[in-house]
Amino acid sequence: MGARHLAVRELLALLVGSGGAGGSALDVADRVVAWTEGSLRRLAALEPGRLEGVDGVGRATAARILAALELGRRASAEEREGGDAVIRGPADVFRRLGPRLRDLPQEEFHALLLNTRHRVLRTVPVTRGILDASLIHPREVFRAAVVEGAAGVILVHNHPSGDPTPSPEDRAVTRQLAEAGQALGIPVLDHVVVGDGRYVSLGDGSREPGGVLGSCAETPTR
């Protein structure tokens, strides 16, 4: 019987291993399932320290569980990771990075580098943590864009709250990077904010004077 036929508790038990003072591997797996109310997404969003609070889960076990969930998250997005992926709009951006970003406990900011045909050259992680215009320097985005010969850049980040409504800081970061891109001749084509099953594109609509991205539109995906 392959892994795909096992229940969640049985898969977790395999990651727990042989068990110990906290009980058998299945006992520990049951406690993890109960603690997260059976939600794998909730489990995937946990920091390792919080998972270690479950009786029978030590640092190594927590690391194995979260690593397995991260592999699953990346596998779900892998089909969009090839160089042949074409970005036709924000929905394509969400399909590509939404599964990776939507359940994270903190904000992550990425840049998609595109060629002249809007094919993805590379995905560049920029920052992790609170999005702040004072902490994001354009060189972190555009150094890679210049090296790759990118014709355009799409900015992407998540809101851990699940609500993708852009904040004033989101708009400030967009303006800062759009102006830098305009000066370098590598335009910022969009900034997509990822939430829980939905996203907001700051690039939908017209552009304001000076190349700053204009109005935003929220799009549900379910």
DRENMI-773558 format. One line per 10 residues: for each residue x, y, z of C-alpha. Coordinates in steps of 0.02 Angstrom, whole numbers, plus 50000, padded with zeros to 5 digits. Layout:
BEGIN
X:Y:Z ~ ...
// end
This chain:
BEGIN
50000:50000:50000 ~ 50072:50169:49948 ~ 50079:50327:50052 ~ 49932:50402:49957 ~ 49818:50271:50034 ~ 49865:50313:50215 ~ 49763:50422:50330 ~ 49836:50587:50389 ~ 49871:50516:50563 ~ 49965:50371:50484
50070:50486:50376 ~ 50111:50592:50527 ~ 50156:50436:50626 ~ 50285:50392:50494 ~ 50363:50563:50518 ~ 50358:50547:50708 ~ 50453:50383:50698 ~ 50458:50257:50839 ~ 50375:50361:50974 ~ 50443:50371:51150
50396:50434:51322 ~ 50252:50531:51245 ~ 50172:50370:51180 ~ 50174:50275:51017 ~ 50199:50363:50852 ~ 50012:50352:50819 ~ 49973:50426:50991 ~ 50084:50575:50953 ~ 50010:50592:50778 ~ 49834:50592:50851
49883:50733:50970 ~ 49952:50835:50825 ~ 49793:50809:50725 ~ 49685:50856:50875 ~ 49790:51008:50916 ~ 49770:51078:50740 ~ 49588:51022:50728 ~ 49631:50909:50582 ~ 49688:51053:50471 ~ 49847:51022:50373
49849:51204:50320 ~ 49847:51257:50502 ~ 49986:51134:50538 ~ 50090:51197:50392 ~ 50076:51376:50455 ~ 50147:51336:50627 ~ 50316:51394:50686 ~ 50426:51246:50743 ~ 50426:51307:50923 ~ 50237:51298:50935
50230:51123:50861 ~ 50357:51067:50991 ~ 50225:51110:51122 ~ 50131:50952:51077 ~ 50173:50810:51197 ~ 50293:50691:51112 ~ 50350:50811:50976 ~ 50530:50865:50993 ~ 50634:50981:50887 ~ 50685:50847:50761
50508:50782:50741 ~ 50437:50957:50718 ~ 50569:50990:50586 ~ 50525:50830:50492 ~ 50339:50866:50493 ~ 50358:51045:50434 ~ 50486:50995:50303 ~ 50366:50865:50232 ~ 50227:50995:50223 ~ 50343:51119:50138
50388:50987:50008 ~ 50204:50961:49974 ~ 50176:51148:49958 ~ 50318:51164:49833 ~ 50261:51011:49735 ~ 50089:51089:49713 ~ 50167:51241:49631 ~ 50306:51152:49535 ~ 50212:51141:49370 ~ 50218:51331:49362
50402:51343:49405 ~ 50475:51300:49235 ~ 50549:51426:49116 ~ 50405:51394:48995 ~ 50277:51469:49115 ~ 50193:51620:49036 ~ 50116:51754:49147 ~ 49962:51825:49062 ~ 49889:51910:49215 ~ 49877:51909:49405
49780:51744:49405 ~ 49935:51659:49334 ~ 50041:51738:49470 ~ 49922:51675:49603 ~ 49920:51499:49532 ~ 50109:51499:49530 ~ 50147:51568:49703 ~ 49982:51562:49797 ~ 50004:51383:49861 ~ 50176:51426:49927
50131:51591:50011 ~ 49951:51582:50071 ~ 49978:51487:50235 ~ 50142:51563:50292 ~ 50142:51637:50468 ~ 50238:51791:50411 ~ 50249:51898:50256 ~ 50366:51848:50115 ~ 50406:51962:49969 ~ 50457:51888:49801
50493:51954:49627 ~ 50451:51862:49465 ~ 50575:51906:49328 ~ 50500:51897:49152 ~ 50572:51901:48978 ~ 50499:52000:48833 ~ 50367:51864:48803 ~ 50315:51865:48987 ~ 50394:51696:49017 ~ 50463:51673:49192
50652:51679:49200 ~ 50668:51660:49388 ~ 50578:51686:49553 ~ 50681:51790:49673 ~ 50646:51792:49862 ~ 50674:51969:49924 ~ 50624:51984:50107 ~ 50537:51890:50248 ~ 50444:51981:50385 ~ 50343:52142:50397
50335:52231:50229 ~ 50416:52401:50252 ~ 50471:52517:50113 ~ 50619:52572:50219 ~ 50684:52392:50227 ~ 50664:52343:50044 ~ 50803:52415:49937 ~ 50776:52415:49749 ~ 50946:52334:49723 ~ 50882:52173:49803
50753:52160:49664 ~ 50840:52237:49515 ~ 51015:52163:49537 ~ 50945:51993:49490 ~ 50836:52070:49355 ~ 50987:52149:49272 ~ 51090:51988:49284 ~ 50949:51885:49207 ~ 50915:52014:49071 ~ 50735:52030:49129
50616:52137:49027 ~ 50495:52160:49171 ~ 50462:52119:49353 ~ 50306:52066:49448 ~ 50306:52090:49637 ~ 50217:51963:49747 ~ 50190:51951:49934 ~ 50067:51872:50055 ~ 49958:51933:50198 ~ 49958:51802:50337
49790:51868:50396 ~ 49712:51799:50237 ~ 49646:51971:50187 ~ 49740:52030:50031 ~ 49681:52211:50043 ~ 49835:52319:50007 ~ 49902:52420:50153 ~ 49980:52594:50140 ~ 50150:52508:50155 ~ 50107:52393:50011
50071:52544:49903 ~ 50229:52633:49962 ~ 50337:52482:49918 ~ 50252:52470:49748 ~ 50282:52654:49713 ~ 50464:52644:49767 ~ 50504:52493:49660 ~ 50402:52552:49511 ~ 50500:52714:49508 ~ 50665:52620:49521
50613:52504:49380 ~ 50564:52650:49271 ~ 50736:52727:49295 ~ 50821:52562:49249 ~ 50708:52523:49103 ~ 50641:52366:49187 ~ 50458:52404:49223 ~ 50362:52337:49371 ~ 50214:52259:49282 ~ 50110:52214:49434
50110:52187:49622 ~ 50001:52041:49677 ~ 49951:52023:49860 ~ 49908:51843:49906 ~ 49775:51803:50036 ~ 49673:51651:50084 ~ 49599:51591:49920 ~ 49599:51763:49842 ~ 49719:51898:49786 ~ 49728:52082:49744
49821:52152:49596 ~ 49887:52328:49613 ~ 49918:52327:49426 ~ 49738:52307:49370 ~ 49677:52470:49297 ~ 49771:52623:49238 ~ 49940:52686:49294 ~ 49963:52845:49391 ~ 50085:52980:49333 ~ 50265:52931:49356
50240:52747:49321 ~ 50165:52704:49489 ~ 50041:52560:49478 ~ 49862:52618:49487 ~ 49697:52550:49551 ~ 49679:52376:49624 ~ 49547:52243:49599 ~ 49511:52097:49713 ~ 49485:51929:49630 ~ 49416:51774:49719
49485:51606:49664 ~ 49353:51492:49737
// end
